[in-house]
Amino acid sequence: MAEKITDKKVTIIGLGLIGGSIARALHERMGIKNITAVSKDIKEIDAALRDGTIADGFCELNERALDADIIFICTPVKHTFEYLDVLSGKIKAGCIVTDVSSTKSEIIRHVNSMKNPPCFIGGHPMAGGEKTGYSSGFSHLFENAYYILTPCVSTSEAATETMKQVISGIGAIPIIMDADRHDKIVGNISHLPHIIASALVNTIRKLDENDGMMQVLAAGGFKDITRIASSSPEIWESIVMSNRANILAALDEYINTLIESKNYIEKNDKEKIFDFFSFARDYRNAIPSDRIGLISPSNMIVVDVVDKPGIIGEIAVILGQNCINIKNINVSNSREFENGCLKITFSDSESTNNAFEVLKNAGFRVFKNA
């Protein structure tokens, strides 16, 4: 079966972070050579052709792109509907069509209502990042990440099995789930946090004074907890509009929690305030840390070092000697509730874990985000 999957023709529509990473993973991890990409950005096509990830690339759908065994639609939700309509009746028999959208119910209902639906199975890789575009992707983006599959009326058992094998092949963990349940879950654990992060940033933006001092001092913890507010506005506008009911319900519950905590503070209820933080700490500490979730990890370590000449170079040399590539390194000037001053960011969790162990063994005090 593995050899048959290797020989399949794959078309990827949309060559951004997710589409580009799927293309890389299929090529590098599974050895699939016959990959065609469709992207409106010719620069992304050229980049994927240059590095050998794809065999063909076009700026619009054509017969060669339609001649595929598996088609991944890797676009914002609102464009996914358009491509599903275009593909209907134009792809060959047995071709599996899937997507990577963060919401599933509307798409599944759309496919179920089509007169001539493709063999479609919804997909949602629970991995990603704040950066967008082909250049931000990498083949191990999906390692140990949950990858949700949501079947519909046109999904065959064979298609489901094929997609499970493909997902496992790129390093992810396939989970079959009902579309409505999926949207309720992600509305709470992914979509709500993104709205909260953006609301928090916008609140500080409004409260900041003319000298912008809040923005200057908002490094450290504030920037970490609002990191996801740097995500693509286009993608998140599309997600929110596609999952409105679940998000509104989650927002209502969150607002109620805020009102409750505000009441505790107003009444000087120390016991309730303590419980508020205690329950949150205990629940968060029980969340598994060995899996990639919907919100991408920061892949960062913090090193507690003395400010002395050559210390950054010393650490860089140690990491370089161990073939660990640094994505970014900076000194944090605002370190309230921080464990150290030197923040080092890496491109993936494997590099982060390796760097943590290497520097710890070298005698440094090193901390990871839990």
Secondary structure, 3 states (H helix, E strand, C coil): CHHHHHCCCEEEECCCHHHHHHHHHHHHHHCCCCEEEECCCHHHHHHHHHCCCCCEEECCCCHHHHCCCEEEECCCHHHHHHHHHHHCCCCCCCCEEEECCCCCHHHHHHHHHCCCCCEEEEEEECCCCCCCCHHHCCCCCCCCEEEEEEECCCCCHHHHHHHHHHHHHCCCEEEECCHHHHHHHHHHHHHHHHHHHHHHHHHHHHHCCCCCHHHHHCCHHHHHHCHHHHCCHHHHHHHHHHCHHHHHHHHHHHHHHHHHHHHHHHCCCHHHHHHHHHHHHHHHHCCCCCCECCCCCCCEEEEECCCCCCHHHHHHHHHHHCCCCCCEEEECCCCCCCCCCEEEECCCHHHHHHHHHHHHHCCCEEEECC
